[in-house]
Each structure stands twice: as C-alpha cells, then as structure tokens.
Amino acid sequence: MRGSSLLYGWLLALLAGPLWCHAASSPDLEETRIAGKEYVRLSDWAKSRQFSWRWVKPDESIELSHNGGQILLQIHSPEAQINGVEVRLLFPLVQKGEAVWISTADTRTTFEPVLSPPRVRRGPVRSICLDPGHGGRDPGFQVGGNQEKKFALLLAQELESQLKRAGWKVNLTRTKDSFVELPTRPEIARRRNSDLFVSLHFNSTVSSSSSVKGAEVYCLTPAGAPSTNAGGEMWGSGWFAGNRNNDQNMFLAYEVQKLLTKKLGVEDRGVHRARFWVLRDAPMPAILIEAGFLSHPVEGQKISSASYRKQLASAIVDGLGAYKLAVEKNL
C-alpha cells in the first residue's frame, strides 16, 4: 500500500505543475535557419500553445503565460524557467530586428515534454534501478575526508528504503563500496527490466567553493545538439539508444528537479543535458542527479547528515511519483 506522504507529494506536484498540459500540440510553423539550426518565431509558437507574452525587460527578457503557467526566457541566452524551475535550453533565444526566434529543437524536446507530458502505453511504471555513482577504486569527488562514492551509496540506500515503502520495486547497480564499469550500470538496469534508471551523485568545485551550491538534474542530450557540460563532451552529437526516450527523459528530469528545489529549498541549478555514458546507453527513461555540493561549507555538512539525506530521498521519491502519476494518466 502506498504511503500517504508520497500520495501527498504526488498531489502537491500535480497542483503545482503546469496548467496547460492539455493544450493542443503545435502545428507546423514557418521555420528559418540561424547559425545552421532551425528556428521559429517565438510569437507564432506562443500563439500555437495559447500563450500570451510580454516583455519583462525590453530586448532582454520575455514572459509567456497561460492559465497560471509561466515561462521566462532571456534574449541571446539558453537560460529559461518553466513554472519557476530552471531549464537550460539547447540553443539560445535569438532576436533579429523586432522578431524573436526560438529553436525548433527546444520547442520539440525541451518545452513540449513538459507542457504535454508523454504517456506510457505498455503498463504502469513500477520498477526502478538506482545507480550510486563511483565506488571502489573510483572515489568520485573528495573534500577532506568526505568521498562522493560513500554519500552516493548512502543516499541510494535511503532512497531504496523509501521507494520500497511507497510500493516500488527497486534494485541497485552496487550495494557496497565496489567498482562497477560505466557501461555495466545501464546494462544491469536492462537485465532487471527496470522502468526507470536514476544515477546518484554529488558535486564539487575548487573555485568559489564558499558560494557554489544547489541541485541539478541531467538527462540525455538530443542528437544534433550541444551538451550543457560542453567541456566534458566525449561522444560527439550523434544519436544513442537513450535518445529513444527523449521526451520521458526530459519530463522525468524536470519533475525531480522541481521537487528537489521546491520541497528542500535548495538552490535551483536547473535541468541540463549531457551525454554521460550511463544516460546514453540506458534503454529506459534515465536521469543523473547531482544532489548538492560537497565542497560548499554548509551544504557539504548537510550531505554528511543522515537526516538531510532522508529529506533528499523524500523529495526525489515525490518527483518520481509525480512523473509516474502523469505518464500513467491514460492507463
């Protein structure tokens, strides 16, 4: 029987989510090429989605709104917000003369999955594979005596406990301090017929360690687009197995990021795209969570606390529950 706390989280997420989910899909819009990529007029796309729009700051920022839902966009920037949740665009918004243009790739793979959540067709979402990052000879980030691999496993174990109480079937890619090759991790999820794959990590930075903090969630970069972590890109811009689930990946990342930031009040570092190995090879919807910064003096101390990891796990459970509720709506 599902716990009342998860049911409350689902209802909270549903009520706090976008209110335009049932708007009609965008019709074909006139496209133009900018810097080699297809773009459409923002005003045309907004109209097709029944949004009103206005300049917040002339030539700087724009607000789209519909039935209480809100999108904020920045000119010549990939920064955006969907209902207060930071989301990094694949390509910057462009202004040419009086017209503002948005990339077709973003309308289709960034906004549409959130505005009109995808639906599962082959039965309910019941099983999940948790992937505690690093392990064994790979410690991950290390700050003083704190190693990322230790806290990733502890968070996974707490999350496993809460998910099982909520009725999920759960398995882990590692249950102890052992090394697991990156290609093996999504393969474990495939062999165990998992419906979702969630990789758990913590962040760190050398510069500005006293100020950089917060949570961010990654999903796989669509083919042909650059990753947010461009400096760490290893795999080019091609298509991978995980791209079969682009819509589900994006919506799952958004729901988890929303609940992490809204429920815990942590700094919102946004939904990002990357071609991490565990994401590109996952045959099911997959995300990678960077749940906080070990390097931040306050956040790092929280991460070492079992009570805080319990709160982190609870927020992730609620995000997963919100995703499950939405994608199973028509079952």
C-alpha positions, 0 to 999 in steps of 0.5 A, spaced: 500 500 500 502 506 498 504 511 503 500 517 504 506 522 504 508 520 497 500 520 495 501 527 498 507 529 494 504 526 488 498 531 489 502 537 491 506 536 484 500 535 480 497 542 483 503 545 482 505 543 475 503 546 469 496 548 467 496 547 460 498 540 459 492 539 455 493 544 450 493 542 443 500 540 440 503 545 435 502 545 428 507 546 423 510 553 423 514 557 418 521 555 420 528 559 418 535 557 419 540 561 424 547 559 425 545 552 421 539 550 426 532 551 425 528 556 428 521 559 429 518 565 431 517 565 438 510 569 437 507 564 432 509 558 437 506 562 443 500 563 439 500 555 437 500 553 445 495 559 447 500 563 450 500 570 451 507 574 452 510 580 454 516 583 455 519 583 462 525 587 460 525 590 453 530 586 448 532 582 454 527 578 457 520 575 455 514 572 459 509 567 456 503 565 460 497 561 460 492 559 465 497 560 471 503 557 467 509 561 466 515 561 462 521 566 462 526 566 457 532 571 456 534 574 449 541 571 446 541 566 452 539 558 453 537 560 460 529 559 461 524 557 467 518 553 466 513 554 472 519 557 476 524 551 475 530 552 471 531 549 464 537 550 460 535 550 453 539 547 447 540 553 443 539 560 445 533 565 444 535 569 438 532 576 436 533 579 429 530 586 428 523 586 432 522 578 431 524 573 436 526 566 434 526 560 438 529 553 436 525 548 433 529 543 437 527 546 444 520 547 442 520 539 440 524 536 446 525 541 451 518 545 452 513 540 449 515 534 454 513 538 459 507 542 457 504 535 454 507 530 458 508 523 454 504 517 456 506 510 457 502 505 453 505 498 455 503 498 463 504 502 469 511 504 471 513 500 477 520 498 477 526 502 478 534 501 478 538 506 482 545 507 480 550 510 486 555 513 482 563 511 483 565 506 488 571 502 489 577 504 486 573 510 483 572 515 489 568 520 485 569 527 488 573 528 495 573 534 500 577 532 506 575 526 508 568 526 505 568 521 498 562 522 493 562 514 492 560 513 500 554 519 500 552 516 493 551 509 496 548 512 502 543 516 499 541 510 494 540 506 500 535 511 503 532 512 497 531 504 496 528 504 503 523 509 501 521 507 494 520 500 497 515 503 502 511 507 497 510 500 493 516 500 488 520 495 486 527 497 486 534 494 485 541 497 485 547 497 480 552 496 487 550 495 494 557 496 497 563 500 496 565 496 489 567 498 482 562 497 477 564 499 469 560 505 466 557 501 461 555 495 466 550 500 470 545 501 464 546 494 462 544 491 469 538 496 469 536 492 462 537 485 465 532 487 471 527 490 466 527 496 470 522 502 468 526 507 470 534 508 471 536 514 476 544 515 477 546 518 484 551 523 485 554 529 488 558 535 486 564 539 487 568 545 485 575 548 487 573 555 485 568 559 489 567 553 493 564 558 499 558 560 494 557 554 489 551 550 491 544 547 489 541 541 485 541 539 478 538 534 474 541 531 467 538 527 462 540 525 455 542 530 450 538 530 443 542 528 437 544 534 433 545 538 439 550 541 444 551 538 451 550 543 457 557 540 460 560 542 453 567 541 456 566 534 458 563 532 451 566 525 449 561 522 444 560 527 439 552 529 437 550 523 434 544 519 436 544 513 442 539 508 444 537 513 450 535 518 445 529 513 444 526 516 450 527 523 449 521 526 451 520 521 458 527 523 459 526 530 459 519 530 463 522 525 468 528 530 469 524 536 470 519 533 475 525 531 480 528 537 479 522 541 481 521 537 487 528 537 489 528 545 489 521 546 491 520 541 497 528 542 500 529 549 498 535 548 495 538 552 490 535 551 483 541 549 478 536 547 473 535 541 468 541 540 463 543 535 458 549 531 457 551 525 454 554 521 460 555 514 458 550 511 463 544 516 460 546 514 453 546 507 453 540 506 458 534 503 454 529 506 459 527 513 461 534 515 465 536 521 469 543 523 473 542 527 479 547 531 482 544 532 489 548 538 492 555 540 493 560 537 497 565 542 497 560 548 499 561 549 507 554 548 509 551 544 504 557 539 504 555 538 512 548 537 510 550 531 505 554 528 511 547 528 515 543 522 515 537 526 516 538 531 510 539 525 506 532 522 508 529 529 506 533 528 499 530 521 498 523 524 500 523 529 495 526 525 489 521 519 491 515 525 490 518 527 483 518 520 481 511 519 483 509 525 480 512 523 473 509 516 474 502 519 476 502 523 469 505 518 464 500 513 467 494 518 466 491 514 460 492 507 463 
